[in-house]
Amino acid sequence: MAVKIRLTRIGRHRDPFYRIVAADSKYARDGKFIEQIGFVDPHDDISKATVDETLALKWLSLGAIPSDTVRSIFKAKGILEKFEEQKRGKK
């Protein structure tokens, strides 16, 4: 089972809102997911996204692969840097 951290769309027609979720790569974009990690409003700045840092770090350490958009959100929030520090500390 390949786990990916990606966005799933919610919200009304022409008014999108996205959840950041950990999901099996086989599942549909708006289908079943394993765990919800945060929220993103595309009308706001990426740095205003709400992300549960502990869950994000947990899934990254378990080998989940973030999508390009989620990677940029994590980079803006500083989560990728903390993950890299955490990886270097374990070695």
Phi and psi restraints in degrees (range 20) as a CNS / XPLOR table:
assign (resid 1 and name C) (resid 2 and name N)
       (resid 2 and name CA) (resid 2 and name C) 1.0 -92.6 20.0 2
assign (resid 2 and name N) (resid 2 and name CA)
       (resid 2 and name C) (resid 3 and name N) 1.0 116.9 20.0 2
assign (resid 2 and name C) (resid 3 and name N)
       (resid 3 and name CA) (resid 3 and name C) 1.0 -95.2 20.0 2
assign (resid 3 and name N) (resid 3 and name CA)
       (resid 3 and name C) (resid 4 and name N) 1.0 133.6 20.0 2
assign (resid 3 and name C) (resid 4 and name N)
       (resid 4 and name CA) (resid 4 and name C) 1.0 -122.0 20.0 2
assign (resid 4 and name N) (resid 4 and name CA)
       (resid 4 and name C) (resid 5 and name N) 1.0 147.0 20.0 2
assign (resid 4 and name C) (resid 5 and name N)
       (resid 5 and name CA) (resid 5 and name C) 1.0 -102.3 20.0 2
assign (resid 5 and name N) (resid 5 and name CA)
       (resid 5 and name C) (resid 6 and name N) 1.0 116.5 20.0 2
assign (resid 5 and name C) (resid 6 and name N)
       (resid 6 and name CA) (resid 6 and name C) 1.0 -147.2 20.0 2
assign (resid 6 and name N) (resid 6 and name CA)
       (resid 6 and name C) (resid 7 and name N) 1.0 178.8 20.0 2
assign (resid 6 and name C) (resid 7 and name N)
       (resid 7 and name CA) (resid 7 and name C) 1.0 -96.1 20.0 2
assign (resid 7 and name N) (resid 7 and name CA)
       (resid 7 and name C) (resid 8 and name N) 1.0 144.4 20.0 2
assign (resid 7 and name C) (resid 8 and name N)
       (resid 8 and name CA) (resid 8 and name C) 1.0 -126.4 20.0 2
assign (resid 8 and name N) (resid 8 and name CA)
       (resid 8 and name C) (resid 9 and name N) 1.0 136.9 20.0 2
assign (resid 8 and name C) (resid 9 and name N)
       (resid 9 and name CA) (resid 9 and name C) 1.0 -86.9 20.0 2
assign (resid 9 and name N) (resid 9 and name CA)
       (resid 9 and name C) (resid 10 and name N) 1.0 133.7 20.0 2
assign (resid 9 and name C) (resid 10 and name N)
       (resid 10 and name CA) (resid 10 and name C) 1.0 -134.4 20.0 2
assign (resid 10 and name N) (resid 10 and name CA)
       (resid 10 and name C) (resid 11 and name N) 1.0 175.3 20.0 2
assign (resid 10 and name C) (resid 11 and name N)
       (resid 11 and name CA) (resid 11 and name C) 1.0 107.5 20.0 2
assign (resid 11 and name N) (resid 11 and name CA)
       (resid 11 and name C) (resid 12 and name N) 1.0 174.3 20.0 2
assign (resid 11 and name C) (resid 12 and name N)
       (resid 12 and name CA) (resid 12 and name C) 1.0 -81.7 20.0 2
assign (resid 12 and name N) (resid 12 and name CA)
       (resid 12 and name C) (resid 13 and name N) 1.0 172.0 20.0 2
assign (resid 12 and name C) (resid 13 and name N)
       (resid 13 and name CA) (resid 13 and name C) 1.0 -60.1 20.0 2
assign (resid 13 and name N) (resid 13 and name CA)
       (resid 13 and name C) (resid 14 and name N) 1.0 126.9 20.0 2
assign (resid 13 and name C) (resid 14 and name N)
       (resid 14 and name CA) (resid 14 and name C) 1.0 64.7 20.0 2
assign (resid 14 and name N) (resid 14 and name CA)
       (resid 14 and name C) (resid 15 and name N) 1.0 14.7 20.0 2
assign (resid 14 and name C) (resid 15 and name N)
       (resid 15 and name CA) (resid 15 and name C) 1.0 -138.5 20.0 2
assign (resid 15 and name N) (resid 15 and name CA)
       (resid 15 and name C) (resid 16 and name N) 1.0 73.2 20.0 2
assign (resid 15 and name C) (resid 16 and name N)
       (resid 16 and name CA) (resid 16 and name C) 1.0 -73.7 20.0 2
assign (resid 16 and name N) (resid 16 and name CA)
       (resid 16 and name C) (resid 17 and name N) 1.0 154.9 20.0 2
assign (resid 16 and name C) (resid 17 and name N)
       (resid 17 and name CA) (resid 17 and name C) 1.0 -149.5 20.0 2
assign (resid 17 and name N) (resid 17 and name CA)
       (resid 17 and name C) (resid 18 and name N) 1.0 139.7 20.0 2
assign (resid 17 and name C) (resid 18 and name N)
       (resid 18 and name CA) (resid 18 and name C) 1.0 -122.6 20.0 2
assign (resid 18 and name N) (resid 18 and name CA)
       (resid 18 and name C) (resid 19 and name N) 1.0 144.6 20.0 2
assign (resid 18 and name C) (resid 19 and name N)
       (resid 19 and name CA) (resid 19 and name C) 1.0 -101.2 20.0 2
assign (resid 19 and name N) (resid 19 and name CA)
       (resid 19 and name C) (resid 20 and name N) 1.0 145.2 20.0 2
assign (resid 19 and name C) (resid 20 and name N)
       (resid 20 and name CA) (resid 20 and name C) 1.0 -96.8 20.0 2
assign (resid 20 and name N) (resid 20 and name CA)
       (resid 20 and name C) (resid 21 and name N) 1.0 120.4 20.0 2
assign (resid 20 and name C) (resid 21 and name N)
       (resid 21 and name CA) (resid 21 and name C) 1.0 -131.9 20.0 2
assign (resid 21 and name N) (resid 21 and name CA)
       (resid 21 and name C) (resid 22 and name N) 1.0 156.5 20.0 2
assign (resid 21 and name C) (resid 22 and name N)
       (resid 22 and name CA) (resid 22 and name C) 1.0 -98.9 20.0 2
assign (resid 22 and name N) (resid 22 and name CA)
       (resid 22 and name C) (resid 23 and name N) 1.0 121.6 20.0 2
assign (resid 22 and name C) (resid 23 and name N)
       (resid 23 and name CA) (resid 23 and name C) 1.0 -140.9 20.0 2
assign (resid 23 and name N) (resid 23 and name CA)
       (resid 23 and name C) (resid 24 and name N) 1.0 153.3 20.0 2
assign (resid 23 and name C) (resid 24 and name N)
       (resid 24 and name CA) (resid 24 and name C) 1.0 -65.4 20.0 2
assign (resid 24 and name N) (resid 24 and name CA)
       (resid 24 and name C) (resid 25 and name N) 1.0 140.6 20.0 2
assign (resid 24 and name C) (resid 25 and name N)
       (resid 25 and name CA) (resid 25 and name C) 1.0 -65.6 20.0 2
assign (resid 25 and name N) (resid 25 and name CA)
       (resid 25 and name C) (resid 26 and name N) 1.0 -17.8 20.0 2
assign (resid 25 and name C) (resid 26 and name N)
       (resid 26 and name CA) (resid 26 and name C) 1.0 -77.6 20.0 2
assign (resid 26 and name N) (resid 26 and name CA)
       (resid 26 and name C) (resid 27 and name N) 1.0 -21.9 20.0 2
assign (resid 26 and name C) (resid 27 and name N)
       (resid 27 and name CA) (resid 27 and name C) 1.0 -72.5 20.0 2
assign (resid 27 and name N) (resid 27 and name CA)
       (resid 27 and name C) (resid 28 and name N) 1.0 152.9 20.0 2
assign (resid 27 and name C) (resid 28 and name N)
       (resid 28 and name CA) (resid 28 and name C) 1.0 -66.9 20.0 2
assign (resid 28 and name N) (resid 28 and name CA)
       (resid 28 and name C) (resid 29 and name N) 1.0 160.7 20.0 2
assign (resid 28 and name C) (resid 29 and name N)
       (resid 29 and name CA) (resid 29 and name C) 1.0 -55.6 20.0 2
assign (resid 29 and name N) (resid 29 and name CA)
       (resid 29 and name C) (resid 30 and name N) 1.0 -46.7 20.0 2
assign (resid 29 and name C) (resid 30 and name N)
       (resid 30 and name CA) (resid 30 and name C) 1.0 -101.9 20.0 2
assign (resid 30 and name N) (resid 30 and name CA)
       (resid 30 and name C) (resid 31 and name N) 1.0 17.8 20.0 2
assign (resid 30 and name C) (resid 31 and name N)
       (resid 31 and name CA) (resid 31 and name C) 1.0 -90.4 20.0 2
assign (resid 31 and name N) (resid 31 and name CA)
       (resid 31 and name C) (resid 32 and name N) 1.0 -150.3 20.0 2
assign (resid 31 and name C) (resid 32 and name N)
       (resid 32 and name CA) (resid 32 and name C) 1.0 -62.8 20.0 2
assign (resid 32 and name N) (resid 32 and name CA)
       (resid 32 and name C) (resid 33 and name N) 1.0 143.5 20.0 2
assign (resid 32 and name C) (resid 33 and name N)
       (resid 33 and name CA) (resid 33 and name C) 1.0 -137.3 20.0 2
assign (resid 33 and name N) (resid 33 and name CA)
       (resid 33 and name C) (resid 34 and name N) 1.0 162.7 20.0 2
assign (resid 33 and name C) (resid 34 and name N)
       (resid 34 and name CA) (resid 34 and name C) 1.0 -84.4 20.0 2
assign (resid 34 and name N) (resid 34 and name CA)
       (resid 34 and name C) (resid 35 and name N) 1.0 -49.7 20.0 2
assign (resid 34 and name C) (resid 35 and name N)
       (resid 35 and name CA) (resid 35 and name C) 1.0 -152.9 20.0 2
assign (resid 35 and name N) (resid 35 and name CA)
       (resid 35 and name C) (resid 36 and name N) 1.0 143.3 20.0 2
assign (resid 35 and name C) (resid 36 and name N)
       (resid 36 and name CA) (resid 36 and name C) 1.0 -90.6 20.0 2
assign (resid 36 and name N) (resid 36 and name CA)
       (resid 36 and name C) (resid 37 and name N) 1.0 132.1 20.0 2
assign (resid 36 and name C) (resid 37 and name N)
       (resid 37 and name CA) (resid 37 and name C) 1.0 -107.6 20.0 2
assign (resid 37 and name N) (resid 37 and name CA)
       (resid 37 and name C) (resid 38 and name N) 1.0 -30.9 20.0 2
assign (resid 37 and name C) (resid 38 and name N)
       (resid 38 and name CA) (resid 38 and name C) 1.0 -177.4 20.0 2
assign (resid 38 and name N) (resid 38 and name CA)
       (resid 38 and name C) (resid 39 and name N) 1.0 -168.6 20.0 2
assign (resid 38 and name C) (resid 39 and name N)
       (resid 39 and name CA) (resid 39 and name C) 1.0 -132.9 20.0 2
assign (resid 39 and name N) (resid 39 and name CA)
       (resid 39 and name C) (resid 40 and name N) 1.0 152.2 20.0 2
assign (resid 39 and name C) (resid 40 and name N)
       (resid 40 and name CA) (resid 40 and name C) 1.0 -138.9 20.0 2
assign (resid 40 and name N) (resid 40 and name CA)
       (resid 40 and name C) (resid 41 and name N) 1.0 131.1 20.0 2
assign (resid 40 and name C) (resid 41 and name N)
       (resid 41 and name CA) (resid 41 and name C) 1.0 -104.5 20.0 2
assign (resid 41 and name N) (resid 41 and name CA)
       (resid 41 and name C) (resid 42 and name N) 1.0 114.1 20.0 2
assign (resid 41 and name C) (resid 42 and name N)
       (resid 42 and name CA) (resid 42 and name C) 1.0 -67.5 20.0 2
assign (resid 42 and name N) (resid 42 and name CA)
       (resid 42 and name C) (resid 43 and name N) 1.0 -13.9 20.0 2
assign (resid 42 and name C) (resid 43 and name N)
       (resid 43 and name CA) (resid 43 and name C) 1.0 -81.5 20.0 2
assign (resid 43 and name N) (resid 43 and name CA)
       (resid 43 and name C) (resid 44 and name N) 1.0 -18.9 20.0 2
assign (resid 43 and name C) (resid 44 and name N)
       (resid 44 and name CA) (resid 44 and name C) 1.0 -96.6 20.0 2
assign (resid 44 and name N) (resid 44 and name CA)
       (resid 44 and name C) (resid 45 and name N) 1.0 174.5 20.0 2
assign (resid 44 and name C) (resid 45 and name N)
       (resid 45 and name CA) (resid 45 and name C) 1.0 -68.9 20.0 2
assign (resid 45 and name N) (resid 45 and name CA)
       (resid 45 and name C) (resid 46 and name N) 1.0 148.5 20.0 2
assign (resid 45 and name C) (resid 46 and name N)
       (resid 46 and name CA) (resid 46 and name C) 1.0 -60.2 20.0 2
assign (resid 46 and name N) (resid 46 and name CA)
       (resid 46 and name C) (resid 47 and name N) 1.0 -34.2 20.0 2
assign (resid 46 and name C) (resid 47 and name N)
       (resid 47 and name CA) (resid 47 and name C) 1.0 -68.5 20.0 2
assign (resid 47 and name N) (resid 47 and name CA)
       (resid 47 and name C) (resid 48 and name N) 1.0 -12.0 20.0 2
assign (resid 47 and name C) (resid 48 and name N)
       (resid 48 and name CA) (resid 48 and name C) 1.0 -89.5 20.0 2
assign (resid 48 and name N) (resid 48 and name CA)
       (resid 48 and name C) (resid 49 and name N) 1.0 4.4 20.0 2
assign (resid 48 and name C) (resid 49 and name N)
       (resid 49 and name CA) (resid 49 and name C) 1.0 -64.4 20.0 2
assign (resid 49 and name N) (resid 49 and name CA)
       (resid 49 and name C) (resid 50 and name N) 1.0 146.7 20.0 2
assign (resid 49 and name C) (resid 50 and name N)
       (resid 50 and name CA) (resid 50 and name C) 1.0 -97.6 20.0 2
assign (resid 50 and name N) (resid 50 and name CA)
       (resid 50 and name C) (resid 51 and name N) 1.0 118.0 20.0 2
assign (resid 50 and name C) (resid 51 and name N)
       (resid 51 and name CA) (resid 51 and name C) 1.0 -132.6 20.0 2
assign (resid 51 and name N) (resid 51 and name CA)
       (resid 51 and name C) (resid 52 and name N) 1.0 132.3 20.0 2
assign (resid 51 and name C) (resid 52 and name N)
       (resid 52 and name CA) (resid 52 and name C) 1.0 -80.5 20.0 2
assign (resid 52 and name N) (resid 52 and name CA)
       (resid 52 and name C) (resid 53 and name N) 1.0 104.1 20.0 2
assign (resid 52 and name C) (resid 53 and name N)
       (resid 53 and name CA) (resid 53 and name C) 1.0 -61.5 20.0 2
assign (resid 53 and name N) (resid 53 and name CA)
       (resid 53 and name C) (resid 54 and name N) 1.0 -40.1 20.0 2
assign (resid 53 and name C) (resid 54 and name N)
       (resid 54 and name CA) (resid 54 and name C) 1.0 -65.7 20.0 2
assign (resid 54 and name N) (resid 54 and name CA)
       (resid 54 and name C) (resid 55 and name N) 1.0 -40.3 20.0 2
assign (resid 54 and name C) (resid 55 and name N)
       (resid 55 and name CA) (resid 55 and name C) 1.0 -67.7 20.0 2
assign (resid 55 and name N) (resid 55 and name CA)
       (resid 55 and name C) (resid 56 and name N) 1.0 -39.4 20.0 2
assign (resid 55 and name C) (resid 56 and name N)
       (resid 56 and name CA) (resid 56 and name C) 1.0 -62.8 20.0 2
assign (resid 56 and name N) (resid 56 and name CA)
       (resid 56 and name C) (resid 57 and name N) 1.0 -45.5 20.0 2
assign (resid 56 and name C) (resid 57 and name N)
       (resid 57 and name CA) (resid 57 and name C) 1.0 -65.0 20.0 2
assign (resid 57 and name N) (resid 57 and name CA)
       (resid 57 and name C) (resid 58 and name N) 1.0 -37.0 20.0 2
assign (resid 57 and name C) (resid 58 and name N)
       (resid 58 and name CA) (resid 58 and name C) 1.0 -61.4 20.0 2
assign (resid 58 and name N) (resid 58 and name CA)
       (resid 58 and name C) (resid 59 and name N) 1.0 -48.3 20.0 2
assign (resid 58 and name C) (resid 59 and name N)
       (resid 59 and name CA) (resid 59 and name C) 1.0 -69.4 20.0 2
assign (resid 59 and name N) (resid 59 and name CA)
       (resid 59 and name C) (resid 60 and name N) 1.0 -35.7 20.0 2
assign (resid 59 and name C) (resid 60 and name N)
       (resid 60 and name CA) (resid 60 and name C) 1.0 -64.8 20.0 2
assign (resid 60 and name N) (resid 60 and name CA)
       (resid 60 and name C) (resid 61 and name N) 1.0 -39.6 20.0 2
assign (resid 60 and name C) (resid 61 and name N)
       (resid 61 and name CA) (resid 61 and name C) 1.0 -70.3 20.0 2
assign (resid 61 and name N) (resid 61 and name CA)
       (resid 61 and name C) (resid 62 and name N) 1.0 -24.9 20.0 2
assign (resid 61 and name C) (resid 62 and name N)
       (resid 62 and name CA) (resid 62 and name C) 1.0 -82.6 20.0 2
assign (resid 62 and name N) (resid 62 and name CA)
       (resid 62 and name C) (resid 63 and name N) 1.0 -3.0 20.0 2
assign (resid 62 and name C) (resid 63 and name N)
       (resid 63 and name CA) (resid 63 and name C) 1.0 101.0 20.0 2
assign (resid 63 and name N) (resid 63 and name CA)
       (resid 63 and name C) (resid 64 and name N) 1.0 11.4 20.0 2
assign (resid 63 and name C) (resid 64 and name N)
       (resid 64 and name CA) (resid 64 and name C) 1.0 -68.8 20.0 2
assign (resid 64 and name N) (resid 64 and name CA)
       (resid 64 and name C) (resid 65 and name N) 1.0 142.7 20.0 2
assign (resid 64 and name C) (resid 65 and name N)
       (resid 65 and name CA) (resid 65 and name C) 1.0 -103.8 20.0 2
assign (resid 65 and name N) (resid 65 and name CA)
       (resid 65 and name C) (resid 66 and name N) 1.0 119.3 20.0 2
assign (resid 65 and name C) (resid 66 and name N)
       (resid 66 and name CA) (resid 66 and name C) 1.0 -78.1 20.0 2
assign (resid 66 and name N) (resid 66 and name CA)
       (resid 66 and name C) (resid 67 and name N) 1.0 146.4 20.0 2
assign (resid 66 and name C) (resid 67 and name N)
       (resid 67 and name CA) (resid 67 and name C) 1.0 -70.6 20.0 2
assign (resid 67 and name N) (resid 67 and name CA)
       (resid 67 and name C) (resid 68 and name N) 1.0 170.8 20.0 2
assign (resid 67 and name C) (resid 68 and name N)
       (resid 68 and name CA) (resid 68 and name C) 1.0 -60.7 20.0 2
assign (resid 68 and name N) (resid 68 and name CA)
       (resid 68 and name C) (resid 69 and name N) 1.0 -42.9 20.0 2
assign (resid 68 and name C) (resid 69 and name N)
       (resid 69 and name CA) (resid 69 and name C) 1.0 -66.0 20.0 2
assign (resid 69 and name N) (resid 69 and name CA)
       (resid 69 and name C) (resid 70 and name N) 1.0 -44.1 20.0 2
assign (resid 69 and name C) (resid 70 and name N)
       (resid 70 and name CA) (resid 70 and name C) 1.0 -65.9 20.0 2
assign (resid 70 and name N) (resid 70 and name CA)
       (resid 70 and name C) (resid 71 and name N) 1.0 -36.5 20.0 2
assign (resid 70 and name C) (resid 71 and name N)
       (resid 71 and name CA) (resid 71 and name C) 1.0 -60.9 20.0 2
assign (resid 71 and name N) (resid 71 and name CA)
       (resid 71 and name C) (resid 72 and name N) 1.0 -41.7 20.0 2
assign (resid 71 and name C) (resid 72 and name N)
       (resid 72 and name CA) (resid 72 and name C) 1.0 -68.7 20.0 2
assign (resid 72 and name N) (resid 72 and name CA)
       (resid 72 and name C) (resid 73 and name N) 1.0 -34.1 20.0 2
assign (resid 72 and name C) (resid 73 and name N)
       (resid 73 and name CA) (resid 73 and name C) 1.0 -66.6 20.0 2
assign (resid 73 and name N) (resid 73 and name CA)
       (resid 73 and name C) (resid 74 and name N) 1.0 -46.5 20.0 2
assign (resid 73 and name C) (resid 74 and name N)
       (resid 74 and name CA) (resid 74 and name C) 1.0 -62.1 20.0 2
assign (resid 74 and name N) (resid 74 and name CA)
       (resid 74 and name C) (resid 75 and name N) 1.0 -37.0 20.0 2
assign (resid 74 and name C) (resid 75 and name N)
       (resid 75 and name CA) (resid 75 and name C) 1.0 -66.0 20.0 2
assign (resid 75 and name N) (resid 75 and name CA)
       (resid 75 and name C) (resid 76 and name N) 1.0 -41.5 20.0 2
assign (resid 75 and name C) (resid 76 and name N)
       (resid 76 and name CA) (resid 76 and name C) 1.0 -66.7 20.0 2
assign (resid 76 and name N) (resid 76 and name CA)
       (resid 76 and name C) (resid 77 and name N) 1.0 -32.7 20.0 2
assign (resid 76 and name C) (resid 77 and name N)
       (resid 77 and name CA) (resid 77 and name C) 1.0 -85.3 20.0 2
assign (resid 77 and name N) (resid 77 and name CA)
       (resid 77 and name C) (resid 78 and name N) 1.0 -10.8 20.0 2
assign (resid 77 and name C) (resid 78 and name N)
       (resid 78 and name CA) (resid 78 and name C) 1.0 85.5 20.0 2
assign (resid 78 and name N) (resid 78 and name CA)
       (resid 78 and name C) (resid 79 and name N) 1.0 11.9 20.0 2
assign (resid 78 and name C) (resid 79 and name N)
       (resid 79 and name CA) (resid 79 and name C) 1.0 -74.9 20.0 2
assign (resid 79 and name N) (resid 79 and name CA)
       (resid 79 and name C) (resid 80 and name N) 1.0 -37.6 20.0 2
assign (resid 79 and name C) (resid 80 and name N)
       (resid 80 and name CA) (resid 80 and name C) 1.0 -64.0 20.0 2
assign (resid 80 and name N) (resid 80 and name CA)
       (resid 80 and name C) (resid 81 and name N) 1.0 -38.0 20.0 2
assign (resid 80 and name C) (resid 81 and name N)
       (resid 81 and name CA) (resid 81 and name C) 1.0 -65.0 20.0 2
assign (resid 81 and name N) (resid 81 and name CA)
       (resid 81 and name C) (resid 82 and name N) 1.0 -41.4 20.0 2
assign (resid 81 and name C) (resid 82 and name N)
       (resid 82 and name CA) (resid 82 and name C) 1.0 -65.3 20.0 2
assign (resid 82 and name N) (resid 82 and name CA)
       (resid 82 and name C) (resid 83 and name N) 1.0 -36.9 20.0 2
assign (resid 82 and name C) (resid 83 and name N)
       (resid 83 and name CA) (resid 83 and name C) 1.0 -65.3 20.0 2
assign (resid 83 and name N) (resid 83 and name CA)
       (resid 83 and name C) (resid 84 and name N) 1.0 -42.7 20.0 2
assign (resid 83 and name C) (resid 84 and name N)
       (resid 84 and name CA) (resid 84 and name C) 1.0 -63.4 20.0 2
assign (resid 84 and name N) (resid 84 and name CA)
       (resid 84 and name C) (resid 85 and name N) 1.0 -41.5 20.0 2
assign (resid 84 and name C) (resid 85 and name N)
       (resid 85 and name CA) (resid 85 and name C) 1.0 -62.1 20.0 2
assign (resid 85 and name N) (resid 85 and name CA)
       (resid 85 and name C) (resid 86 and name N) 1.0 -41.3 20.0 2
assign (resid 85 and name C) (resid 86 and name N)
       (resid 86 and name CA) (resid 86 and name C) 1.0 -63.8 20.0 2
assign (resid 86 and name N) (resid 86 and name CA)
       (resid 86 and name C) (resid 87 and name N) 1.0 -39.8 20.0 2
assign (resid 86 and name C) (resid 87 and name N)
       (resid 87 and name CA) (resid 87 and name C) 1.0 -66.1 20.0 2
assign (resid 87 and name N) (resid 87 and name CA)
       (resid 87 and name C) (resid 88 and name N) 1.0 -41.9 20.0 2
assign (resid 87 and name C) (resid 88 and name N)
       (resid 88 and name CA) (resid 88 and name C) 1.0 -67.4 20.0 2
assign (resid 88 and name N) (resid 88 and name CA)
       (resid 88 and name C) (resid 89 and name N) 1.0 -33.5 20.0 2
assign (resid 88 and name C) (resid 89 and name N)
       (resid 89 and name CA) (resid 89 and name C) 1.0 -68.2 20.0 2
assign (resid 89 and name N) (resid 89 and name CA)
       (resid 89 and name C) (resid 90 and name N) 1.0 -29.7 20.0 2
assign (resid 89 and name C) (resid 90 and name N)
       (resid 90 and name CA) (resid 90 and name C) 1.0 -74.5 20.0 2
assign (resid 90 and name N) (resid 90 and name CA)
       (resid 90 and name C) (resid 91 and name N) 1.0 -29.7 20.0 2
